[in-house]
Amino acid sequence: KLLDIVRHLPAESVLQFKQTDQHVVLSSGAFESQFSMLPAEDFPRFETSEVGVCRVGLSGTDLKAMLSKTMFAMAHQDVRYFFNGMLLELDGALLRLVATNGQRLATAEHALRNRVEVASRPVVPRKGVLELAKLLDDAVGELVILISDNALEAQFGCFRFTTKLIDGDYPDYNKAIPSGGDKVFECSRKQLREALIRTSVMSNEVYKNVKLSLTSNRLTLFTNNPLLEQAEEVVEVSYAGEAIEIGFNVNFLIEALSVMDGERVHVELSGETSPCLMTDLQDTGAKFVVSPMII
């Protein structure tokens, strides 16, 4: 209510607050409003335990960039509760973020300014990740993160953000990242993304399927739907291996390509039933995995 009122006041307004026994009175010019109060002692407290605290230092801009490349892959209301959040893996002087919903996975990593003596793998809930990302939009300078057994606290500027952690062990995500793919191609990230967006218009509204047919220097995208509508587009790629056809959720591919920064994308495939690995050539620490679907 307070935020809604402030939004509709003129930008140059001066706000005055006055507390009475039962209310807080807000006045600004000819406007006046009073708000009910709750006991301050009922406000929840979140304290990071000083026992086993892990202190991490990096810039707010770097963390924001990492969150932008991974948080889209988090699950939403999944029964596997640890998927409804993001893994912050601290290992030595490296911070790695991991998010997955079981069908796609995104990781990003960045070197820390200080070395972490004890490895840590806290899982931050989805809402905490989204709120932290919003706060980091205006973050400038050094960011300090404190991690205890049950909470994470981020300090930057005049802000102190605290969130509880998900209680549980995050699965070994390394098993989901394919390696040794023998069908490797590179192409323009922008051209592939735009072609997928155009062809997705004719995809099945429920399954959002797209078929990728990879031949020598050609990647053909094909979508159709139960109304017998279809779309097809050919994208030039750098490839000289065996032909392969494989299906994916087109939205998963588009979202991964949308958060990359580089002009070209590196894609590795193994077979029709194996997931694909996409890497941003401008940031090789960011990896994106998408599982195939039957088409």
C-alpha positions as CSV (number, residue, x, y, z in Angstrom):
1,K,0.0,0.0,0.0
2,L,2.8,2.4,0.9
3,L,4.6,1.7,-2.4
4,D,1.4,2.2,-4.4
5,I,0.8,5.6,-2.7
6,V,4.3,6.8,-3.3
7,R,4.2,5.8,-7.0
8,H,1.2,8.1,-7.5
9,L,2.6,11.1,-5.7
10,P,4.5,13.8,-7.7
11,A,8.2,13.2,-8.0
12,E,9.0,16.4,-6.1
13,S,6.7,15.5,-3.1
14,V,8.1,15.7,0.4
15,L,6.9,12.8,2.7
16,Q,6.3,13.2,6.4
17,F,5.8,10.3,8.8
18,K,4.3,10.5,12.3
19,Q,3.7,7.6,14.7
20,T,0.7,7.4,17.0
21,D,-0.2,4.7,19.4
22,Q,-1.9,2.5,16.8
23,H,-1.0,3.9,13.4
24,V,1.7,5.5,11.2
25,V,0.5,8.7,9.5
26,L,1.9,9.7,6.1
27,S,1.3,13.2,4.9
28,S,2.4,15.0,1.8
29,G,0.9,18.3,0.9
30,A,-2.8,18.0,0.9
31,F,-2.7,14.2,1.0
32,E,-2.8,12.3,4.3
33,S,-3.1,8.6,5.0
34,Q,-2.7,6.3,8.1
35,F,-1.4,2.8,8.2
36,S,-2.1,0.1,10.8
37,M,1.0,-1.3,12.6
38,L,2.1,-4.7,13.8
39,P,4.4,-5.4,16.8
40,A,8.0,-5.0,15.7
41,E,9.0,-8.0,17.8
42,D,6.8,-10.2,15.5
43,F,9.0,-9.3,12.5
44,P,11.0,-12.4,11.5
45,R,14.7,-12.4,12.2
46,F,17.3,-14.0,9.9
47,E,20.7,-14.3,11.4
48,T,23.7,-15.9,9.7
49,S,25.4,-18.1,12.3
50,E,29.0,-17.1,13.0
51,V,29.8,-20.8,13.2
52,G,31.1,-22.1,9.8
53,V,30.4,-18.8,8.0
54,C,31.9,-18.7,4.5
55,R,32.8,-15.1,3.2
56,V,32.9,-14.5,-0.5
57,G,33.9,-11.3,-2.3
58,L,33.1,-10.3,-5.9
59,S,31.5,-7.4,-7.7
60,G,27.8,-7.1,-7.9
61,T,28.0,-6.7,-11.7
62,D,29.7,-10.0,-12.0
63,L,27.2,-11.8,-9.9
64,K,24.3,-10.2,-11.7
65,A,25.7,-11.4,-15.1
66,M,26.1,-15.0,-13.7
67,L,22.5,-15.0,-12.4
68,S,21.2,-13.7,-15.7
69,K,22.8,-16.7,-17.5
70,T,21.4,-19.3,-15.2
71,M,18.3,-18.4,-13.3
72,F,16.0,-19.0,-16.3
73,A,16.7,-22.8,-15.9
74,M,15.4,-23.1,-12.4
75,A,12.3,-25.3,-11.9
76,H,9.0,-23.9,-10.6
77,Q,7.0,-25.9,-8.1
78,D,8.8,-29.1,-8.8
79,V,8.3,-31.9,-6.3
80,R,12.1,-32.2,-6.3
81,Y,12.4,-29.2,-4.1
82,F,16.1,-28.6,-4.6
83,F,15.4,-28.0,-8.3
84,N,13.3,-25.0,-7.2
85,G,16.4,-23.0,-6.5
86,M,20.0,-22.5,-7.5
87,L,23.2,-24.1,-6.4
88,L,26.1,-21.8,-5.4
89,E,29.2,-24.0,-5.5
90,L,32.3,-22.6,-3.9
91,D,35.5,-24.4,-4.6
92,G,38.8,-22.7,-3.9
93,A,38.9,-19.4,-5.7
94,L,35.9,-20.2,-8.0
95,L,32.2,-19.6,-7.7
96,R,29.9,-21.6,-9.9
97,L,26.1,-21.2,-10.3
98,V,24.0,-24.2,-11.4
99,A,20.3,-24.3,-12.2
100,T,18.2,-27.1,-13.7
101,N,14.6,-28.3,-13.9
102,G,15.6,-31.9,-14.9
103,Q,15.2,-31.2,-18.7
104,R,17.7,-28.4,-19.1
105,L,20.7,-27.1,-17.2
106,A,22.7,-23.9,-17.1
107,T,26.0,-23.2,-15.4
108,A,28.2,-20.1,-15.0
109,E,31.4,-19.6,-13.2
110,H,33.6,-16.7,-12.1
111,A,36.9,-16.3,-10.3
112,L,36.7,-14.9,-6.7
113,R,38.8,-12.2,-5.3
114,N,39.5,-14.3,-2.2
115,R,40.1,-18.0,-1.8
116,V,37.5,-20.0,0.1
117,E,39.2,-22.5,2.4
118,V,36.2,-24.7,2.9
119,A,34.2,-25.9,-0.1
120,S,30.5,-25.0,0.2
121,R,27.4,-25.9,-1.8
122,P,24.4,-23.9,-0.6
123,V,21.1,-24.0,-2.5
124,V,19.3,-20.7,-2.7
125,P,15.5,-20.9,-3.2
126,R,14.0,-19.6,-6.4
127,K,12.3,-16.5,-4.8
128,G,15.6,-15.6,-3.1
129,V,17.5,-15.8,-6.4
130,L,14.9,-13.6,-8.2
131,E,14.8,-10.9,-5.5
132,L,18.6,-10.8,-5.3
133,A,18.8,-10.4,-9.1
134,K,16.5,-7.4,-8.9
135,L,18.5,-5.7,-6.1
136,L,21.7,-6.2,-8.1
137,D,20.3,-4.2,-11.0
138,D,21.7,-1.0,-9.3
139,A,24.6,-2.6,-7.4
140,V,27.9,-0.9,-7.9
141,G,31.3,-2.0,-6.4
142,E,32.2,-4.8,-4.0
143,L,29.6,-7.4,-3.0
144,V,30.2,-9.5,0.1
145,I,28.3,-12.8,0.6
146,L,28.1,-14.6,3.9
147,I,27.0,-18.2,4.0
148,S,26.1,-20.3,7.0
149,D,24.4,-23.7,7.4
150,N,20.9,-22.3,7.0
151,A,21.1,-18.8,5.4
152,L,22.8,-16.6,2.9
153,E,23.4,-12.9,3.3
154,A,24.5,-10.5,0.6
155,Q,25.9,-7.1,1.5
156,F,26.4,-4.2,-0.9
157,G,26.1,-0.5,-0.5
158,C,23.3,0.2,1.9
159,F,21.6,-3.1,1.3
160,R,21.7,-6.3,3.3
161,F,19.7,-9.1,1.7
162,T,19.2,-12.4,3.7
163,T,17.5,-15.6,2.5
164,K,17.1,-19.0,4.0
165,L,18.6,-21.9,2.2
166,I,17.0,-25.1,0.9
167,D,17.8,-27.9,3.2
168,G,19.1,-30.8,1.1
169,D,21.9,-31.9,-1.1
170,Y,21.9,-30.8,-4.7
171,P,22.4,-33.7,-7.1
172,D,25.7,-34.2,-9.0
173,Y,25.1,-31.9,-12.0
174,N,28.3,-33.0,-13.7
175,K,26.6,-36.3,-14.7
176,A,24.1,-34.3,-16.7
177,I,26.7,-32.4,-18.7
178,P,27.6,-34.4,-21.8
179,S,31.2,-34.8,-23.0
180,G,32.9,-36.2,-26.0
181,G,30.2,-35.2,-28.5
182,D,31.4,-36.2,-32.0
183,K,28.9,-34.0,-33.9
184,V,30.1,-30.5,-33.3
185,F,29.1,-27.3,-35.2
186,E,29.3,-23.6,-34.8
187,C,27.1,-20.8,-36.1
188,S,25.9,-17.3,-35.6
189,R,24.1,-17.2,-32.3
190,K,21.8,-14.4,-33.4
191,Q,20.9,-16.1,-36.7
192,L,20.1,-19.4,-35.0
193,R,18.0,-17.7,-32.2
194,E,16.0,-15.6,-34.7
195,A,15.4,-18.7,-36.9
196,L,14.1,-20.7,-33.9
197,I,11.8,-17.8,-32.9
198,R,10.3,-17.7,-36.4
199,T,9.8,-21.4,-36.7
200,S,8.5,-21.7,-33.2
201,V,5.3,-19.9,-34.2
202,M,4.1,-23.1,-36.0
203,S,5.2,-25.5,-33.3
204,N,2.8,-27.6,-31.2
205,E,1.4,-25.3,-28.5
206,V,1.7,-28.0,-25.8
207,Y,5.0,-29.7,-26.6
208,K,6.8,-26.8,-28.4
209,N,8.8,-29.2,-30.5
210,V,11.4,-28.4,-33.1
211,K,13.3,-30.9,-35.3
212,L,17.0,-30.1,-36.1
213,S,18.4,-31.8,-39.2
214,L,22.2,-31.4,-39.3
215,T,24.1,-32.1,-42.5
216,S,27.2,-30.7,-44.1
217,N,27.3,-26.9,-43.4
218,R,23.5,-26.9,-43.1
219,L,21.1,-26.9,-40.1
220,T,17.5,-27.3,-41.0
221,L,14.8,-26.3,-38.4
222,F,11.4,-27.8,-38.8
223,T,8.2,-27.4,-36.7
224,N,4.6,-28.5,-37.2
225,N,1.3,-28.7,-35.3
226,P,-1.9,-30.7,-35.2
227,L,-3.5,-28.2,-37.6
228,L,-1.1,-29.4,-40.3
229,E,0.7,-26.1,-40.3
230,Q,4.5,-26.1,-40.5
231,A,7.6,-24.0,-40.8
232,E,11.1,-24.6,-42.0
233,E,14.3,-22.6,-42.2
234,V,17.9,-23.4,-43.0
235,V,20.8,-21.9,-41.1
236,E,24.4,-21.9,-42.3
237,V,26.7,-23.7,-39.9
238,S,30.3,-24.9,-39.8
239,Y,30.0,-28.7,-39.9
240,A,31.5,-31.6,-41.8
241,G,30.4,-34.7,-39.9
242,E,27.7,-37.3,-40.3
243,A,24.0,-36.3,-40.7
244,I,21.8,-36.4,-37.6
245,E,18.2,-35.5,-36.8
246,I,17.2,-34.6,-33.2
247,G,14.2,-32.9,-31.5
248,F,14.1,-30.4,-28.7
249,N,11.8,-28.0,-26.9
250,V,12.2,-24.9,-29.0
251,N,11.7,-22.6,-26.0
252,F,14.6,-24.2,-24.1
253,L,16.9,-23.5,-27.0
254,I,15.7,-19.9,-27.5
255,E,16.1,-19.1,-23.8
256,A,19.6,-20.4,-23.6
257,L,20.7,-18.6,-26.7
258,S,19.1,-15.4,-25.4
259,V,21.3,-15.1,-22.3
260,M,24.6,-15.6,-24.2
261,D,26.8,-12.7,-25.1
262,G,29.0,-13.9,-27.9
263,E,28.4,-13.6,-31.6
264,R,28.9,-17.4,-32.2
265,V,27.7,-20.5,-30.4
266,H,29.4,-23.9,-30.1
267,V,27.1,-26.9,-30.1
268,E,28.0,-30.5,-29.3
269,L,25.7,-33.5,-30.1
270,S,26.2,-37.2,-29.6
271,G,23.1,-38.9,-30.9
272,E,19.3,-38.6,-31.3
273,T,18.7,-39.6,-27.6
274,S,21.5,-37.7,-26.0
275,P,21.4,-34.1,-24.7
276,C,23.1,-31.2,-26.5
277,L,25.8,-29.0,-25.0
278,M,25.8,-25.3,-26.0
279,T,28.7,-23.0,-25.1
280,D,29.1,-19.3,-25.5
281,L,32.4,-18.8,-27.3
282,Q,32.8,-15.4,-25.6
283,D,32.3,-17.0,-22.1
284,T,33.4,-20.6,-22.1
285,G,32.6,-20.8,-18.3
286,A,28.9,-20.7,-19.2
287,K,27.4,-24.0,-20.4
288,F,23.9,-24.9,-21.4
289,V,22.5,-28.4,-21.6
290,V,19.1,-29.3,-23.2
291,S,17.7,-32.8,-23.2
292,P,16.1,-34.1,-26.5
293,M,12.5,-35.0,-27.0
294,I,10.7,-37.5,-29.2
295,I,9.4,-35.9,-32.4
